[in-house]
């Protein structure tokens, strides 16, 4: 399953807090339109580095499908940032 939404939550110590929902599924439209160029660039990079093309495609797809459920939290000096991928 590919990621659909990302939730960014920012807590500032001396300012307003906000939560931003980012619809990641809207990124599929430009990705599909740019797919031939992305695949060509990936093929050239694989030829230069000596990595098998299909292994690279499989690894990228596995990485993309494992993103849902990712939860990253960073806190410093009273400020907090949280990113969740749904």
C-alpha positions as a Python dict, from the first residue, in 0.01 Angstrom:
ca = {
    (1, 'X'): (0, 0, 0),
    (2, 'X'): (141, 338, -94),
    (3, 'X'): (132, 636, 145),
    (4, 'X'): (-174, 859, 112),
    (5, 'X'): (-128, 1135, 369),
    (6, 'X'): (148, 1293, 575),
    (7, 'X'): (67, 1479, 895),
    (8, 'X'): (317, 1743, 1007),
    (9, 'X'): (262, 1877, 1360),
    (10, 'X'): (478, 2166, 1482),
    (11, 'X'): (482, 2280, 1848),
    (12, 'X'): (671, 2603, 1902),
    (13, 'X'): (756, 2709, 2252),
    (14, 'X'): (696, 3081, 2189),
    (15, 'X'): (462, 3079, 1893),
    (16, 'X'): (156, 2925, 1737),
    (17, 'X'): (125, 2550, 1697),
    (18, 'X'): (-13, 2401, 1380),
    (19, 'X'): (-94, 2069, 1219),
    (20, 'X'): (-71, 2028, 843),
    (21, 'X'): (-222, 1740, 646),
    (22, 'X'): (-43, 1680, 315),
    (23, 'X'): (-224, 1465, 55),
    (24, 'X'): (56, 1251, -88),
    (25, 'X'): (-174, 1079, -338),
    (26, 'X'): (-177, 1403, -540),
    (27, 'X'): (194, 1348, -611),
    (28, 'X'): (107, 1046, -825),
    (29, 'X'): (-22, 1265, -1110),
    (30, 'X'): (314, 1438, -1179),
    (31, 'X'): (499, 1114, -1102),
    (32, 'X'): (305, 932, -1374),
    (33, 'X'): (363, 1215, -1621),
    (34, 'X'): (737, 1221, -1545),
    (35, 'X'): (773, 841, -1526),
    (36, 'X'): (953, 797, -1863),
    (37, 'X'): (1215, 1055, -1768),
    (38, 'X'): (1254, 915, -1416),
    (39, 'X'): (1299, 561, -1551),
    (40, 'X'): (1552, 679, -1810),
    (41, 'X'): (1754, 864, -1546),
    (42, 'X'): (1736, 560, -1319),
    (43, 'X'): (1851, 332, -1602),
    (44, 'X'): (2150, 557, -1676),
    (45, 'X'): (2239, 572, -1304),
    (46, 'X'): (2218, 192, -1280),
    (47, 'X'): (2441, 147, -1586),
    (48, 'X'): (2700, 386, -1448),
    (49, 'X'): (2701, 235, -1098),
    (50, 'X'): (2675, -129, -1205),
    (51, 'X'): (2353, -201, -1014),
    (52, 'X'): (2090, -424, -1177),
    (53, 'X'): (1795, -213, -1299),
    (54, 'X'): (1517, -446, -1181),
    (55, 'X'): (1675, -481, -836),
    (56, 'X'): (1675, -103, -809),
    (57, 'X'): (1309, -82, -916),
    (58, 'X'): (1211, -354, -667),
    (59, 'X'): (1399, -188, -381),
    (60, 'X'): (1242, 150, -454),
    (61, 'X'): (892, 3, -465),
    (62, 'X'): (949, -183, -136),
    (63, 'X'): (1072, 138, 24),
    (64, 'X'): (769, 332, -101),
    (65, 'X'): (525, 68, 21),
    (66, 'X'): (687, 51, 366),
    (67, 'X'): (645, 425, 434),
    (68, 'X'): (291, 412, 585),
    (69, 'X'): (320, 390, 961),
    (70, 'X'): (640, 594, 976),
    (71, 'X'): (644, 828, 1276),
    (72, 'X'): (933, 1074, 1319),
    (73, 'X'): (953, 1303, 1623),
    (74, 'X'): (1220, 1566, 1680),
    (75, 'X'): (1238, 1784, 1993),
    (76, 'X'): (1489, 2055, 2082),
    (77, 'X'): (1479, 2339, 2336),
    (78, 'X'): (1103, 2319, 2384),
    (79, 'X'): (1021, 2303, 2012),
    (80, 'X'): (875, 1981, 1873),
    (81, 'X'): (814, 1857, 1520),
    (82, 'X'): (626, 1537, 1446),
    (83, 'X'): (584, 1379, 1100),
    (84, 'X'): (352, 1082, 1051),
    (85, 'X'): (292, 909, 719),
    (86, 'X'): (-48, 741, 691),
}
